[in-house]
Amino acid sequence: MSTTPLPGIGVQYDLTTREQRHLSVIAHRDGARTVNVYRTDDPDACAQSLRLTEPETASLIDALAPSQHSPNLLSTTDLGLVAERIELSSVSHWNGRVLGETRMRTDTGASIVAVLRRAQAIPSPAPDFRLAGGDILIVIGTREGVEAAAAILGRE
């Protein structure tokens, strides 16, 4: 497996199978995935390309790796929820302010369940947690709620 960053798009993962078949998956920044299968006679020529939505990708992962499934783990897509990483800009209105001021859960129904800051993860940040530019906020909620959260957090 090899990995290639695709600036502005996402990341491409390439795999050559034991039967010398070339496959690639492009993980798009919006959560979608594109699965490409290349021709056997020309491994650089794409024979089939299939774009999957985020829920379709989650279903495919469950089908490919059922051993990872535990009845104690919740699949957010099965529940109609999504989880996303949202980076707080250094010029954000919220830079230096406390999390409670965003009124995130009240106004969007989405929750900030963790903050990634440098090499540290802060789970379940309290309302008095002070946000900083460069923080990556893990937000969970409905698609609409998470999109509303992204709009609030993107405010400059």
C-alpha positions as CSV (number, residue, x, y, z in Angstrom):
1,M,0.0,0.0,0.0
2,S,1.3,3.4,-0.9
3,T,-0.1,6.8,0.0
4,T,0.0,10.0,-2.1
5,P,-1.3,13.4,-0.9
6,L,-3.5,15.1,-3.4
7,P,-3.5,18.8,-2.4
8,G,-7.0,20.3,-2.3
9,I,-8.6,16.9,-3.0
10,G,-7.5,14.4,-0.3
11,V,-5.3,11.4,-0.3
12,Q,-4.8,8.5,-2.8
13,Y,-4.1,5.0,-1.5
14,D,-2.7,2.5,-4.0
15,L,-2.7,-1.2,-3.6
16,T,-1.4,-4.0,-5.8
17,T,-3.0,-7.3,-5.0
18,R,-1.4,-10.7,-4.9
19,E,-2.8,-11.3,-8.4
20,Q,-1.0,-8.1,-9.6
21,R,-4.2,-6.1,-9.9
22,H,-3.8,-2.4,-9.3
23,L,-6.5,-0.7,-7.1
24,S,-6.7,2.8,-5.7
25,V,-8.9,4.6,-3.3
26,I,-9.1,8.4,-3.3
27,A,-10.2,9.7,0.1
28,H,-11.8,13.1,-0.7
29,R,-11.8,15.9,1.8
30,D,-15.6,16.0,1.8
31,G,-15.8,12.3,3.1
32,A,-16.5,10.7,-0.3
33,R,-14.3,8.0,-1.7
34,T,-13.5,7.0,-5.3
35,V,-12.5,3.4,-5.9
36,N,-10.5,2.8,-9.1
37,V,-9.7,-0.5,-10.7
38,Y,-7.0,-0.5,-13.3
39,R,-6.7,-2.7,-16.4
40,T,-4.6,-5.9,-16.2
41,D,-2.9,-5.2,-19.6
42,D,-2.1,-1.6,-18.7
43,P,-1.9,-1.0,-14.9
44,D,-1.8,2.8,-15.5
45,A,-5.2,2.8,-17.4
46,C,-8.3,2.9,-15.2
47,A,-10.9,0.3,-16.2
48,Q,-13.6,1.2,-13.7
49,S,-14.1,4.1,-11.3
50,L,-16.8,4.2,-8.6
51,R,-17.5,7.2,-6.4
52,L,-19.0,6.4,-3.0
53,T,-20.8,8.7,-0.6
54,E,-19.7,8.7,3.1
55,P,-22.6,6.3,4.1
56,E,-21.8,4.0,1.2
57,T,-18.1,4.0,2.2
58,A,-19.0,3.1,5.8
59,S,-21.2,0.2,4.6
60,L,-18.4,-1.1,2.4
61,I,-15.9,-0.9,5.3
62,D,-18.4,-2.9,7.4
63,A,-18.6,-5.5,4.7
64,L,-14.9,-5.8,4.1
65,A,-13.9,-5.9,7.8
66,P,-16.8,-7.5,9.8
67,S,-14.3,-8.8,12.4
68,Q,-13.8,-5.2,13.5
69,H,-17.5,-4.9,14.3
70,S,-18.5,-5.0,17.9
71,P,-22.1,-4.8,19.1
72,N,-20.8,-2.3,21.7
73,L,-19.6,0.1,19.1
74,L,-22.1,2.5,17.4
75,S,-21.8,3.2,13.7
76,T,-22.7,6.8,13.3
77,T,-23.9,6.3,9.8
78,D,-26.4,3.7,11.0
79,L,-27.8,6.3,13.4
80,G,-28.0,9.1,10.9
81,L,-25.0,10.9,12.5
82,V,-21.7,12.0,11.1
83,A,-18.4,12.9,12.7
84,E,-16.1,15.4,11.2
85,R,-12.8,17.2,11.9
86,I,-13.1,21.0,11.7
87,E,-10.0,23.1,11.9
88,L,-10.2,26.4,13.7
89,S,-8.5,29.1,11.7
90,S,-6.0,31.4,13.4
91,V,-8.1,34.4,12.3
92,S,-11.3,32.8,13.6
93,H,-13.7,34.8,15.7
94,W,-13.5,32.0,18.3
95,N,-9.7,32.0,18.6
96,G,-9.0,32.7,22.3
97,R,-12.7,32.4,23.3
98,V,-14.3,29.7,25.4
99,L,-16.2,26.8,23.9
100,G,-19.4,27.7,25.6
101,E,-19.6,31.0,23.8
102,T,-20.1,29.2,20.5
103,R,-23.5,27.8,21.8
104,M,-22.7,24.9,19.5
105,R,-25.0,22.2,20.9
106,T,-27.9,24.7,21.6
107,D,-27.8,26.3,18.1
108,T,-26.9,23.3,15.9
109,G,-27.6,20.1,17.9
110,A,-24.0,19.1,17.1
111,S,-21.5,18.3,19.9
112,I,-17.7,19.0,20.0
113,V,-16.6,15.7,21.5
114,A,-12.8,16.3,21.4
115,V,-10.2,18.8,20.5
116,L,-6.9,17.9,18.9
117,R,-4.2,20.5,19.8
118,R,-0.7,19.8,18.5
119,A,0.1,16.2,19.7
120,Q,-2.5,16.3,22.4
121,A,-6.2,15.1,22.4
122,I,-8.6,16.7,24.8
123,P,-11.7,14.5,25.1
124,S,-15.1,16.0,26.1
125,P,-13.9,19.7,26.4
126,A,-15.9,21.7,29.0
127,P,-17.7,24.9,28.2
128,D,-14.9,26.9,29.8
129,F,-12.3,25.3,27.4
130,R,-10.4,28.1,25.6
131,L,-10.2,27.6,21.8
132,A,-7.0,28.4,19.9
133,G,-6.2,28.8,16.2
134,G,-5.0,25.5,14.7
135,D,-7.3,23.4,17.0
136,I,-9.0,20.6,15.2
137,L,-12.5,20.0,16.7
138,I,-14.1,16.6,16.4
139,V,-17.8,17.4,15.9
140,I,-20.6,14.8,15.9
141,G,-24.2,15.3,14.9
142,T,-26.6,15.2,12.0
143,R,-25.2,16.2,8.6
144,E,-27.1,19.5,8.8
145,G,-25.9,20.1,12.4
146,V,-22.3,19.5,11.5
147,E,-22.5,21.8,8.5
148,A,-24.1,24.5,10.7
149,A,-21.2,23.9,13.3
150,A,-18.7,24.3,10.5
151,A,-20.3,27.6,9.4
152,I,-20.2,28.9,13.0
153,L,-16.6,27.8,13.6
154,G,-15.6,29.3,10.3
155,R,-16.7,32.8,11.3
156,E,-13.9,35.4,11.2
